[in-house]
């Protein structure tokens, strides 16, 4: 009797991960060796150059690339085996929030208790919408706050540990610039995957900020942290000749 050709192995694994880098999980060596190719439906084909499926030397190095904006969820693609048979394979796409911000650092300059404004260009490069709130809040800290606090401790004559620690924390509290509250005048709302939007921001610098000092903070939009630099200017004085 002629030998029957080996059957395609049962597929009990899946591709899982963010759209641009799905990894192959739960595949044994026999299955991996017999996998020839994947047939992707039109909507899951990446526009980037190069094959969607990149076979590594072992299953753990095999990667599948889908379009960056592919929504999270489970999809089915067809696997082609060495014997010509085809079988459905599950592709589990995970959420990947990704935001590009221009400029990368939000810089604000103004007097204490003055109103300042700025603009940011947001580009959603992930596969889930990002909610742009109409009100954004972050804390500020003096750039020289830690150094000033330590220098103040070194000048103390006391050797009482509790007094020294209390003094240091007091100076650190003084270096805290309070909360910076920004209002999104234009551009609030959901930012869809692939969408780009310019947002207008406005805020009033707290009157407790020290003229001539600079402060820093991190503003969060979605899961993205945006560095903030605040330079507090000194009031102009009259010039005599």
C-alpha positions in Angstrom: 0.0 0.0 0.0 1.2 3.5 -0.8 1.9 5.7 2.1 -0.7 8.4 2.8 0.7 11.9 2.8 1.0 13.4 6.3 -1.9 15.5 7.4 -1.5 19.1 8.2 -1.1 19.5 11.9 -4.0 20.8 13.9 -3.5 24.5 14.5 -4.0 25.5 18.2 -2.0 28.7 18.2 -2.4 32.2 17.1 -0.6 35.4 16.1 -0.9 38.0 18.9 0.4 41.5 19.5 0.1 45.1 18.2 -0.6 45.4 14.4 3.0 46.1 13.3 4.5 43.2 15.2 2.4 40.2 15.9 4.3 37.2 17.2 3.5 33.5 16.7 2.6 31.8 19.9 2.0 28.1 20.9 3.4 26.4 17.8 5.5 23.3 18.0 8.4 22.6 15.7 6.5 20.3 13.4 3.7 22.8 12.8 6.2 25.6 12.2 8.2 23.6 9.6 5.0 22.8 7.6 3.6 26.4 7.5 4.3 27.8 4.1 2.4 31.1 3.9 -0.5 33.2 5.1 -3.3 34.5 2.9 -4.5 37.9 4.2 -7.7 39.5 3.2 -7.4 42.9 1.4 -8.3 44.9 4.5 -5.4 43.3 6.5 -2.7 43.8 3.9 -0.1 46.4 4.9 0.8 49.1 2.4 4.5 48.9 3.5 7.1 47.3 1.3 8.1 43.8 2.2 6.3 40.6 3.0 3.6 40.6 5.8 4.9 37.3 7.2 8.6 37.1 8.2 9.7 33.6 9.1 12.4 33.4 11.8 14.7 30.5 12.4 12.2 29.2 15.0 8.5 30.0 15.8 9.4 32.6 18.5 11.1 34.7 15.8 8.3 34.6 13.3 6.4 37.9 12.9 3.3 39.1 11.1 2.8 42.8 10.1 -0.6 44.3 9.6 -1.6 48.0 8.8 -0.8 50.2 11.8 -4.5 51.3 12.1 -5.9 47.8 12.3 -8.5 47.9 15.1 -8.1 45.6 18.1 -9.9 42.3 17.9 -9.7 38.8 16.5 -9.4 38.1 12.8 -9.1 34.9 10.7 -6.6 34.4 8.0 -5.8 31.3 5.9 -2.6 29.3 6.5 -1.1 27.3 3.6 0.7 24.1 4.5 3.4 22.2 2.7 0.9 19.6 1.4 -1.2 22.4 -0.2 -4.0 22.3 2.4 -5.4 25.5 4.0 -6.6 26.2 7.5 -8.0 29.1 9.3 -5.7 30.9 11.8 -6.7 33.4 14.5 -4.9 36.7 14.5 -5.5 38.5 17.8 -4.7 42.2 17.4 -4.0 44.2 20.6 -4.6 47.8 21.3 -1.6 50.1 20.7 -2.1 53.7 21.6 0.5 55.8 19.9 0.6 59.6 19.6 3.1 61.8 17.8 3.3 65.3 19.2 4.9 68.3 17.4 6.8 70.1 19.0 8.0 67.3 21.3 8.3 69.8 24.2 5.6 72.3 25.1 7.3 75.6 26.1 5.4 78.3 27.8 6.8 81.8 28.6 5.2 84.5 30.7 4.8 86.5 33.9 3.2 85.1 37.0 -0.6 85.4 36.8 -0.3 86.0 33.1 -2.3 84.2 30.4 -0.3 82.3 27.8 -1.2 80.2 24.8 0.4 77.5 22.6 -0.3 75.0 19.9 0.4 71.3 19.5 0.1 69.2 16.4 -1.2 65.7 17.3 -1.0 62.7 15.0 -2.7 59.4 16.1 -0.4 56.7 14.8 -1.9 53.9 16.8 -5.0 51.7 16.3 -7.4 53.1 18.9 -9.0 56.5 19.3 -7.4 59.0 21.7 -9.6 61.2 23.8 -8.4 64.8 23.8 -10.0 66.3 26.9 -11.1 70.0 27.0 -9.1 70.5 30.2 -5.6 69.2 30.8 -3.7 69.3 34.2 -0.2 68.7 35.3 2.1 69.6 38.2 5.1 71.9 38.0 8.4 71.7 39.8 11.2 74.2 39.9 14.2 73.1 37.8 16.6 74.1 40.6 14.4 72.9 43.4 16.3 69.8 44.5 19.7 71.5 44.2 18.4 74.5 46.2 16.9 72.2 48.9 20.2 70.3 49.3 22.3 73.4 49.4 20.0 74.8 52.1 20.5 71.6 54.2 24.3 71.7 53.9 24.2 75.2 55.4 22.3 74.1 58.5 24.3 73.9 61.7 21.8 71.5 63.4 22.7 67.8 63.7 19.1 66.8 64.6 18.1 64.3 61.9 14.4 65.0 62.2 15.0 68.8 61.9 17.2 68.3 58.9 14.7 66.1 57.1 11.8 68.4 57.9 13.8 71.4 56.6 14.6 69.5 53.4 11.0 68.5 52.7 9.9 72.1 53.5 12.3 73.4 50.8 11.1 70.8 48.3 7.5 71.8 49.0 8.4 75.4 48.2 9.9 74.3 44.9 6.5 72.8 43.8 4.9 75.2 41.4 1.4 73.9 41.9 -0.9 72.7 39.2 -0.9 74.0 35.6 -4.4 73.9 34.2 -4.6 74.1 30.4 -7.8 74.7 28.5 -8.2 73.3 25.0 -9.8 76.1 23.1 -10.0 74.2 19.8 -9.3 70.6 19.0 -10.9 68.7 21.9 -12.6 65.3 21.3 -11.8 61.9 20.0 -8.7 61.7 17.7 -9.3 58.7 15.3 -6.5 56.4 14.2 -4.6 58.0 11.4 -6.1 61.4 12.1 -3.9 64.6 12.5 -5.1 67.7 14.4 -3.8 71.0 15.6 -5.0 71.9 19.1 -5.0 75.4 20.7 -4.1 75.6 24.4 -4.5 78.4 26.9 -3.5 78.7 30.5 -2.8 81.2 33.3 0.5 80.9 35.1 0.1 80.8 38.8 1.0 83.9 40.8 3.1 81.8 43.2 5.7 81.0 40.4 9.0 82.8 41.0 10.1 85.4 38.3 13.3 84.3 36.7 12.8 80.6 37.5 12.0 77.8 35.1 9.7 74.9 35.9 9.1 71.5 34.3 6.3 68.9 34.2 4.7 66.1 32.2 1.4 66.5 30.5 -0.5 63.3 29.7 -2.8 63.0 26.7 -4.1 59.5 26.4 -1.1 57.3 27.5 1.4 59.7 26.0 3.5 62.0 28.2 4.4 65.4 26.8 7.3 67.3 28.5 6.4 70.9 29.5 8.9 73.7 30.2 7.7 76.9 31.8 9.9 80.0 31.9 8.7 82.7 34.3 9.8 86.1 33.1 10.5 89.2 35.3 8.5 92.3 35.0 10.0 95.0 32.9 11.4 98.0 34.9 11.6 101.6 33.8 14.9 102.6 32.2 16.4 106.0 33.1 19.0 107.7 31.0 
